[in-house]
Amino acid sequence: MKTAAVIFDLDGTVLDNEDEYGASFKAVLESLGGKDISEYPQVGGIGVKENWPILLEKYHLKSVKSIEELAHKTQEEYLSRLSSVTLKPGFEDFVASLREKEIKTALATSNGWWVVDEVFDKLRLDVYFDIVTTGEEVNFKKPDPDLFLVTADKLGLMPAECIVIEDAASGIEAARRAGMKSFAIARDKENAQTLKAADKIVFAYKEITINV
């Protein structure tokens, strides 16, 4: 079946923002009294809210704040760092190549709309996507396939007509469950080992070719 759309994850796939999210989680953890926090304490591929039960246990912390409040504070910390967030190298050229082939583009992110709206406004991302789906629109997040299936439905396409580009194992698994092929963008060879379930692993957008 011909490829009619490419569905992108946001964090770590479209945006080069691991440092900013790492610093944001670290700041909130330290505000709770956490010690010896790593530079990248977060678990990739799951939502900010889903990270917090794991992090509280990992660093042996308790908080009077709810998980929702901790997640909200983390996102506020992240948004305060948006000025240093950039697009992944090669992303703009890759989207341009898809436009030339009349392939649709969509974003599927676990983030909520309030975060997505500010990111889109500050980084002018609206020009790159035909459709956006957020975690607020589904009952289950990655590795459940709902996020990708809802996105395909919005596009008016069958799952097999869509290719997913991801940077996390949970997203690759979600694509597989949705019946979509996937490309994984790995940070390095060690990271690539966690993405072996993808149909293809690359290290940069320039390595990806989409045939219609």
Secondary structure, DSSP 8 states (H G I E B T S, - for coil): ----EEEE-SBTTTEE-HHHHHHHHHHHHHHTT--S--S--S-TTS-HHHHHHHHHHHTT---SS-HHHHHHHHHHHHHTTGGG-EE-TTHHHHHHHHHHTT-EEEEEESS-HHHHHHHHHHHTGGGG-SEEEEGGG-SS-TTSTHHHHHHHHHHT--GGGEEEEESSHHHHHHHHHHT-EEEEE-SSHHHHGGGTTSSEEESSGGG-----
